[in-house]
Amino acid sequence: MEELSKAISEADANRCEAMETDTIYGEHKRQAISKNGLNLKRSRRKGLVMYFWQVTSAHTISFSIAGMIALALFDYREWWTSEYISAFYRDINSPILALGGFLQIFRGIFVALILLPLRKTFFEEKLGLLKLALIVFGFSIVSTYAAAITSFDGLIYLKVPIIYHIKGIPEGLIWLSLFIGILYISIKYSHKKIVTVMSIILVVLIALMSIIGYFDASGYFNINP
């Protein structure tokens, strides 16, 4: 009887120890799952922030560079002041135009929001950026909702001569090529900090030059009495 009682006591002790071990293991497992879930949420949040920055910076940089190239190569000052364009475009020396580079940051955020539901399609699938380029070319250059210059409806409804539509195409193609190219680089080399740092520097420079240009065009730097 004494041996049986001892055996039962040992069995109870072993059972309690096993239960305590299971409890500790279960607690560790729950903590690990909770930690992994938290890390996953942080990773997703970080990826979302990176996505918005990639789209916004790519748009802002490409828009500014395309505008500068077009201004230098296509004599936009003469084009802008023509009777057809000046009738509905602001004056080329208007302060708000100088601020355009800075305002493109907000437009880039809108673009990122619009593309967000199709983020995986364009940014993770094979040839995703090529698909994005075709869609942007179709809806932003050729088949716009409004009758814009270079668009299909623009050719139908605007009184602007066809040469003005032709002149507007290169800038759109330059912007689109730069936009997709910068996106490709920022996605492929997203693990390299230098790429993100360079994009931040460029966007800050564009914003600063744009703001300075706005104040200059507004006459704030005019030192004449």
ZIQUIWO-V275435 format. One record per helix or strand of 2 or more residues. SS is the DSSP state (A for helix, B for strand). FROM is the first residue (numbers start at 1). LEN is the number of residues. If there is no record, write none. Layout:
BEGIN
ss={SS	SS}
from={FROM	FROM}
len={LEN	LEN}
END
This chain:
BEGIN
ss={A	A	A	A	A	A	A	A}
from={2	76	95	100	128	152	162	193}
len={72	5	4	24	15	6	27	25}
END
